[in-house]
Amino acid sequence: MRAAYLASLLLSGGGLTLVDRRWRLVFWHDARRAGLVVGTGVAVLLAADLVGIALGLFFRAPTRIMTGLLLAPELPVEEPVFLAFLCYLTMVLVRGSERVLARRGTP
């Protein structure tokens, strides 16, 4: 159960990838641009996390569902995976919404 959170992130990311592939929303539309956006998003959000950790605002609570591996003090290995998933999910939702609205003829 120690890696349940990481496994759920990876499994959800896999499902999101299938949606992306099926409708060619993000990476299957323009992989280079999508990689740049996800990478930039993760970098910015990780920087914000590190500032929050340095200020004592963010901390890691003990839990049985995480691996316990840390990239830095108070920064679990799952955090960048979550941030990448969050960025990817946002991009898929935005592009999917744009397509739905365009088909409806809604500006």
N, C-alpha and C positions, 0 to 999 in steps of 0.2 A: 504494500500500500504506500510505500515511501515515495514512489514516483507517479502516483495517481494524477496529480495536478499537471505535471509535465506531459504525461501520456494523453490526458484529455485535451491539452492545448494542441498537441501534435495531431491527434485524431480529428479534432475540429478543423484544424488547418488543412488537413487532407480533404475533408468534405468541402471546405471553401474552395480549394483548388479544383475539385471536380465541377463545382458551379461555375468557376471562372473559365475552365476549359470548355464546358458545354456551351456557354453563351459568349465566349471570347471577350470578356469584360476588361481584364486588367493585364495580366502577364501574357495571355494569348492574344491580346490586342497589340501591345507594344512592350515587350519584355524589358528592354533597356530602360525606358522611361519609368516603368513600374518598379524595377529594381532600385533605381535612383530615388524615387519617392519613398519607398519602404525604408531603404537605408538611411535616408535623411531624417525621416520621421523617427526611426529608432534612435538615431544619434541624438536628436534634439530631446526626445523624451528621457533617454538615459541621462543626459546632462542635467535635466530638471530633477530627476531622481537623485543624482549625486549631490546636487545643491540641497535638496530636501533632507538627505541623510546627513550632510555636513552641518546643517542647521538644527538637527535633532528632531525634525518634523516627521521623518519616515523611519520606521524601524521594522525589523522582521520579527514577527511573533512565532514562537515554536509551534509546529504543526506536524502531524504524522503523514500528511499527504504530499509533502514536498521532499525533495531529495536530501536537503540539508547542505548541499554544496553551495559555496559562496564564491562569487567573482570578486567581491570586495566586502569589507565589513558592512553588514546589513543589506547586501545586494545579492539575492539568491540567483542561481543560474537560470531559474524559470523566468525571471523578469524580462530579459531581452527577447525571449521566445514569446511571452505574452505581448510585449510591445509590437513585435513584428506581426503577430496575429491581429492585434488591434488596428494597426495601420492597413493591413491587407483587407480586413473586414470592412473598414471604412471606405476604402477604394472600391470594393465590390458593390457595396450598398449604394454609393454615389453613382457609379456607372450604370448599375442596374436600374436605379430610380430614373436616371436620365432617359434610358431607353424606354421604360414604361410610359413616362410622361410624353416622350416624343411620339410614341405610337397612338396615344390618346389625342394628340394634337394640343396638349396643354403647354403653354409657354414656360 
